[in-house]
Amino acid sequence: MPEFAVSDEKNRWLQLKMAELGVREADLAESFVRSSGNGGQHVNKTSSCVQLKHLPSGITVICMRERSQSVNRFLARRELLERIEAASGVITSEMKRIEKLRKQKDRRRRRSGGA
């Protein structure tokens, strides 16, 4: 597995999570395209946007959050693992966070008497 431009701890976490979910590097199709948005001349000259597809499930992720291709490769894999985990029916931390926000919003709505 390739090492990305993130901390060793994050690289280890990614390896463990991929092993836990049974995702192999061979199952991933990765392509690079030019990003859009902020970054100026740098993003216009480099292909830092990462498109990652998990071949067995068909789940596709596009990541162009950072200017660094290596960091985007890590982030795309992390997001892909979250989507695979959510598709398998496991309640992920992102799903918990969204549910917590939804409950807070409902509470505020009831308190204010809004519809």
Buried (B, 14 or more C-beta within 10 A) or exposed (E): EEEBBBEEEEBEBBEEBBEEBEBEEEEBEEEBEEBEEEBEEEBEEBEBBBBBBBEEBEBEBBBBBBBBBBBBBBBBBBBBBBBBBBEEEEEBEEEEEEEEEEEEEEEEEEEEEEE
